[in-house]
């Protein structure tokens, strides 16, 4: 039944429709006496049927008639536009009504000759957000499939290069701050509420790193089976690189005194550049872990171990289904135990751990809040590109939340290899076409220059002959 047909019904057509629905007793009273045509029929609510002047008395008739009218309103997408409230909308139709109403308001498939009046007191600052919300609501009603997220392997490679360079820079900064660590005799450990009341546990630092390795193994297994593993890797590398780049700045700005007397730290150990670079490579190769034989001093503000285990915990809980609650509980328990072991080892001040946890969690949440809400990105796109350039670059083609779907990788090695070859060939063909376009543009410019010079020669030679 077309919506235009219902709106063009006369009172007699409404009476015939009521007779077909089984309301012969009330059809003449409603349609003819009260002059209810198709246009008015689409505006009726259950409250109108109960109250005068209609005043139907039988509850069954009221409910059945309201049900049939609401079905008409849903099919014509008129109910939310006519009614000021949704108190009479049945739960069965509420979701369908909201979807159809939004589609009609956005100029979708259901066309309406009625418009929603904008409040005159609305601020003009809301208009850009309204336009962007409409734009992305149209994307929601389109045929976009969240499982069809572009691979963009080259962005994942760039994110890996980014975090690789940042880790190398972090190792170099750790060498620099070790040379600047304050002398323990001159600058004793600072007062700390937790460290002053917690005895030193020698094996606690190794236990903290074992916790980090356990979380890292869980994250690797998750990446291996996740369908969108390259998107997850891209986000993980981007956030880890950013948090450690910030750590380089905080370590370099202020050098704190050694937090524990058990630490044998002394400055001025690396004099020449060759020794500094050699030590940098050692720290980078051992990933800054004491289990790998790496011992460093001065890199206190803020804790890199806390940042790693906290980021791993957030990624594991975000990209596993909610029904895997035992995995979430396990990861959070490991995170808390890792922080406790780190403090029990007296390797960091409490403020180092607190700042690391706060910055890592806030950075993860801000990044994913923007990634899950495209309207927030578009509402302030210029500022997002300035303050979050990596986010604007890496998330340019990711639409909303990444679904947590899993698969067995390399189930068909031949097909996987063919897909990889086709992907690489498509990238290379795109680059070749771009190079060809640039070359053709240069040839056109040269031809235009030659033609211009030839015209100038033709105009100069006659003048010379006249002279």
Buried (B, 14 or more C-beta within 10 A) or exposed (E): EEBEEBBEBEBEBBBBBBBEBEBEEBBBBBBEEEEBBBEBBBBBBBEBBBEEEBEBEEEEBBEBBBBBBBBBBBBBBBBBBEBEEEEEBEEEBBEEBBBBBBBBBBEBEBEBEEEEEEEEEEEEEEEEBEEBBBEBBBEBEEEEEEEEBEBBBEBBBBBBEBBEEBBBBBBBBBBBBBBBBBEBEEEEBBEBEBBEEBEBBEEBBBBBBBBBEBBEEBBEEBBEEBBBBBBBBBBBBBBBBBBBBBBBEBBBEEBBBBBBEEBEBEBEBBEEEEEBBEBBBBBBEBBBBBEEEBEBBBBBBBBBBBBBBBBBBBBBBBBBEEEBEEBBEBBBEBBEBBBBBBBBBBBBBBBBBBBBBEBBBEBBEBBBEBBEBBBBBBBBEEEBEEEBEBBBBBBEEBBBEBBBEBEEEEEEEEEEEEEEEEBEEEEEEEEEEEEEEEEEEEEEEEEEEEEEEEEEEEEEEEEEEEE
